[in-house]
Amino acid sequence: PITFVMLNRPEQRNAMSPGLHADMCDALEALSADAETRVLILGGHGKAWCAGQDLKLYFRGTEDDPRARVRARRAAHEWRWNKLSRFPKATIAMVHGYCFGGGFTPVIACDFAIAAEDATFGLSEVNWGIIPGGNVTRSVVAVMNQRDAMYYIMTGETFDGREAAAIGLVNEAVPKERLEARTRELCKVLLAKNPTTLRYARLAYKYCREMNWEESADYLTAKNDQLMLRDPERGREKGMRQFLDDKT
């Protein structure tokens, strides 16, 4: 029940083109309704996770076609944030090699991120006279503290997987040769959980982050009621019985 989705432009270090954005929208849409997919791992073929936007194809390639530019911008945001952050199954970013600029957004949109210790991260836009756009800055704000975020946005310096784990950009960093094995280990933990409960727990967390205390209390009560109604495995009943009656 584990599905790998791999960015597949290895000759460009998986830099994101308008075509890749459209393909990712299609892939995530199809997999969201795929009954056999319970955990999605997002990775990259070749030597990189994602080197950011393909500036030549994304900007130069669409400068004479405003409608193509709009479609590319919409697709880029749609899959990297809307579809991925609200994906109905658990998601894990498996990061190796280079992760730059626009590649930060899907890493952060995934529920979990495991990185190779020697992966190279960078928000290098300041070096080219621009800022991290396309909601990259907004996604960074969601997971990194102010001091770390400001430092790397304003200096453009790179950092490795170990530092990415230390500042909270990824959950953990492991030796590159252990990257897939560790990611699969996390999958096994998630697959042992009630899938409906897992889905509701992750969505509840994401929505509660934008609510005040009173709103979140009301929302979580309603969400728990909805979970009990819609869970075909009756996980709450089983869990309570195992905990209180069976002592297991």
C-alpha positions, 0 to 999 in steps of 0.5 A: 500500500505504499506508492512512490511518486518520483520527480523525473527530470534527472538531467535537470536535477528535477527542476520543475517545468510547466509540464512537470507541474501539470503531470503532478496535478494529474498524478496526485488527483488520481492517487487521492482516489486510489484504494491501494495507496495508503502512504505516498512517498515523494522523491526524485530520480537521479542526483537531486530531489528538486533544484527548484523551478526550471527558470528557462521553461517556466519564465522564458518559455511562457513570457510570450504566452500569458495563458500558459504562464497562468496555467503553469503558475496555477498548477505549480501552486495547486500540486505543491501546496493545495493537493499535497498538504490536503492529500487524503493519505499520509505523505512523506518527502524522501529528500536527497541531493539538492533541494532549492527554492521552489522545492522547499514547498512540497517538502513542507507540504508533506506530513513528514520529511526524511533527508539524507545527511548530505542533502543540500538545501538552499534558498538562494533567490536573494543571490539572483535579485529576487525573493523566494516566491510562489508561497515558498516563503509562506511555507518556510514560515510554517515550519522554521523559527524566525531566526533560522528562516530569516538567516537562510532567506537573507544570506542564501547560504546552503545547509545540509540534511543534518542542519535541516533536521536541527531547525525543523525543516525535516523530521530527521536526517539519515545516511544516504544509503539508509534513506529509503529503508528509514522512509519505509520504516516510517511507512510501516508505523503509519500503516499499522494505524487505523487509516480513517483515524490517521486521516482525520488526525492529520487534517484536524492538526492542519486546520487547527493551526489557523484557528483560535482556542475556542474555534479549534475546541468546537471543530475537534469535537465535531471532527471526532463525532464525524470520525466515529460516524464514518470509520468503517473499522470502528476504531474508537470502540475497539481501542476503548475495549482493548484499553479498558476491558482487554488490557491489551 
